[in-house]
């Protein structure tokens, strides 16, 4: 009896190969043939599942986003059963910093997707991510709930602070990639700004 093919598992296998190759060579230099070779499958199979390079890239982006979500969840799990808004916000902001191989690849490829979507018409025609404001909305909500509980600066604008923190995280991440500063230095900057917004609380992680 022939083995049943798990199509989602096959797509994930190919997306993982895309991430590995792009992490080594850069997203712009990756072709479907390269991904097929990395995944140990035929080019025809990659084309069967994704048809075009743009569709492969979009699936790869969603795959990266799912891995990022899992990374945030792992940070929150390490913070305990009730981490509070300050620790939750820190987990969200710091998860995107390239502090190890996986997060380095995430930051590199996510930035590359954004740049390519500006100049590649086929990629630009696709939705970049399902909800580009998801992280911003989540962080703004955490700040607002902390303000209601008396655990954040009541005069701060939650949306503006969320935008600022995420923009800093993105820029600091790039500065780590190019060797301008260390992960510890970038983390210290973000924690400084988190401490400016949030009121210290005994249940918050340092």
C-alpha positions as CSV (number, residue, x, y, z in Angstrom):
1,X,0.0,0.0,0.0
2,X,1.5,3.4,-1.0
3,X,2.5,5.8,1.8
4,X,0.0,8.6,2.3
5,X,1.5,12.0,1.7
6,X,1.0,14.7,4.4
7,X,0.8,17.8,2.2
8,X,1.1,20.3,5.0
9,X,4.2,18.4,6.3
10,X,5.6,18.6,2.8
11,X,5.0,22.3,2.5
12,X,6.6,22.9,5.9
13,X,9.6,20.8,4.8
14,X,10.0,23.0,1.7
15,X,9.5,26.2,3.7
16,X,12.1,25.2,6.2
17,X,14.5,24.6,3.3
18,X,13.7,28.1,2.0
19,X,14.5,29.6,5.4
20,X,17.8,27.7,5.7
21,X,19.0,28.7,2.2
22,X,17.9,32.3,2.5
23,X,19.5,32.6,5.9
24,X,22.8,31.6,4.3
25,X,22.6,33.4,1.0
26,X,20.0,36.1,1.3
27,X,16.4,36.0,0.1
28,X,17.2,37.8,-3.2
29,X,19.6,35.1,-4.2
30,X,17.3,32.1,-3.6
31,X,15.6,30.3,-6.5
32,X,13.1,27.4,-6.4
33,X,15.8,25.0,-7.6
34,X,18.0,26.0,-4.6
35,X,15.1,25.3,-2.3
36,X,14.4,22.0,-3.9
37,X,18.0,20.9,-3.5
38,X,18.1,21.9,0.1
39,X,14.8,20.1,0.9
40,X,16.0,17.0,-1.0
41,X,13.1,17.0,-3.3
42,X,12.6,17.6,-7.0
43,X,12.1,21.1,-8.5
44,X,8.8,19.7,-10.0
45,X,7.6,19.0,-6.5
46,X,8.3,22.5,-5.3
47,X,6.5,23.9,-8.3
48,X,3.6,21.5,-7.7
49,X,3.0,22.9,-4.2
50,X,3.8,26.6,-4.8
51,X,3.7,27.2,-8.6
52,X,5.7,30.4,-8.4
53,X,8.6,31.8,-6.4
54,X,6.3,34.6,-5.1
55,X,3.9,32.0,-3.6
56,X,6.8,30.1,-2.1
57,X,8.1,33.3,-0.5
58,X,4.7,34.2,0.9
59,X,4.3,30.8,2.4
60,X,7.8,31.1,3.8
61,X,6.8,34.4,5.4
62,X,3.8,32.9,7.1
63,X,6.0,30.1,8.3
64,X,8.4,32.6,9.8
65,X,5.6,34.4,11.5
66,X,4.3,31.2,13.0
67,X,7.8,30.4,14.3
68,X,8.0,33.9,15.8
69,X,4.7,33.4,17.6
70,X,6.0,30.2,19.1
71,X,9.1,32.1,20.2
72,X,7.1,34.7,22.0
73,X,5.0,32.0,23.6
74,X,8.2,30.2,24.8
75,X,9.4,33.5,26.4
76,X,6.1,34.0,28.1
77,X,6.1,30.4,29.4
78,X,9.5,31.0,30.9
79,X,8.2,34.1,32.7
80,X,5.7,32.0,34.7
81,X,1.9,31.5,34.7
82,X,1.0,35.2,35.2
83,X,3.8,37.3,33.8
84,X,1.8,40.6,33.8
85,X,1.7,43.3,31.1
86,X,5.3,44.5,31.5
87,X,6.9,41.0,31.1
88,X,4.5,40.2,28.3
89,X,5.4,43.4,26.4
90,X,9.1,42.6,27.0
91,X,8.7,39.1,25.6
92,X,7.0,40.5,22.5
93,X,9.6,43.2,21.9
94,X,12.7,41.2,22.6
95,X,11.7,38.1,20.7
96,X,12.5,39.7,17.4
97,X,16.0,40.7,18.3
98,X,18.6,38.5,16.6
99,X,20.2,37.0,19.7
100,X,20.7,33.5,18.3
101,X,20.7,31.7,15.0
102,X,16.9,31.3,14.7
103,X,16.1,34.9,15.6
104,X,18.9,36.2,13.4
105,X,17.4,34.3,10.4
106,X,13.9,35.7,11.4
107,X,15.1,39.3,11.4
108,X,17.2,39.0,8.3
109,X,14.4,37.3,6.2
110,X,11.5,39.4,7.6
111,X,13.4,42.6,6.7
112,X,14.3,41.2,3.3
113,X,10.6,40.4,2.6
114,X,9.7,44.0,3.4
115,X,12.3,45.4,1.0
116,X,11.5,42.9,-1.8
117,X,7.8,43.7,-1.6
118,X,8.6,47.3,-2.5
119,X,10.5,46.5,-5.7
120,X,9.0,43.1,-6.8
121,X,5.6,43.7,-8.4
122,X,4.5,40.0,-8.1
123,X,5.4,39.9,-4.4
124,X,3.8,43.4,-3.8
125,X,0.6,42.1,-5.3
126,X,0.4,39.5,-2.5
127,X,-0.7,40.3,1.1
128,X,2.6,40.9,3.0
129,X,1.1,39.3,6.2
130,X,-2.5,38.7,7.1
131,X,-2.5,41.4,9.8
132,X,0.5,43.8,9.6
133,X,-0.6,45.6,12.7
134,X,-1.0,42.5,14.9
135,X,2.1,43.1,17.1
136,X,1.4,46.8,17.3
137,X,-2.2,46.2,18.4
138,X,-1.1,43.6,21.0
139,X,1.5,45.9,22.5
140,X,-0.8,48.9,22.5
141,X,-3.4,46.8,24.3
142,X,-0.8,45.7,26.9
143,X,0.2,49.3,27.6
144,X,-3.5,50.4,27.8
145,X,-4.4,47.6,30.2
146,X,-1.4,48.4,32.4
147,X,-2.5,52.0,32.5
148,X,-5.9,51.0,33.7
149,X,-4.3,48.9,36.4
150,X,-2.0,51.8,37.5
151,X,1.1,49.9,36.2
152,X,2.1,52.3,33.3
153,X,2.5,56.0,32.8
154,X,-1.1,57.3,32.6
155,X,-0.1,60.2,30.3
156,X,1.5,58.0,27.7
157,X,-0.2,57.4,24.4
158,X,-0.4,53.6,24.2
159,X,-0.4,53.4,20.4
160,X,2.5,55.8,20.0
161,X,4.6,54.0,22.6
162,X,3.8,50.6,20.9
163,X,4.9,52.0,17.5
164,X,8.0,53.5,19.0
165,X,9.0,50.3,20.8
166,X,8.5,48.1,17.7
167,X,10.4,50.5,15.5
168,X,13.3,50.6,18.0
169,X,13.3,46.8,18.1
170,X,13.5,46.6,14.3
171,X,16.3,49.1,14.1
172,X,18.3,47.7,17.0
173,X,17.9,44.2,15.4
174,X,19.5,45.5,12.2
175,X,22.3,47.1,14.2
176,X,23.0,43.7,15.8
177,X,23.1,42.0,12.4
178,X,25.7,44.5,11.1
179,X,27.8,44.4,14.2
180,X,27.1,47.9,15.4
181,X,26.1,46.7,18.9
182,X,25.8,43.5,20.9
183,X,22.5,41.8,21.7
184,X,23.0,42.7,25.4
185,X,23.4,46.4,24.5
186,X,20.3,46.4,22.3
187,X,18.3,44.6,25.0
188,X,19.4,47.2,27.6
189,X,18.1,50.0,25.4
190,X,14.7,48.3,24.9
191,X,14.4,47.6,28.6
192,X,15.2,51.2,29.4
193,X,12.3,52.3,27.3
194,X,10.0,49.7,28.7
195,X,10.8,50.9,32.2
196,X,10.0,54.4,31.1
197,X,6.5,53.3,30.0
198,X,5.7,50.7,32.7
199,X,5.6,51.2,36.4
200,X,7.8,48.7,38.3
201,X,5.8,45.9,39.9
202,X,7.0,43.0,42.1
203,X,5.5,40.4,39.7
204,X,7.3,41.8,36.7
205,X,10.5,40.1,35.6
206,X,13.7,42.4,35.6
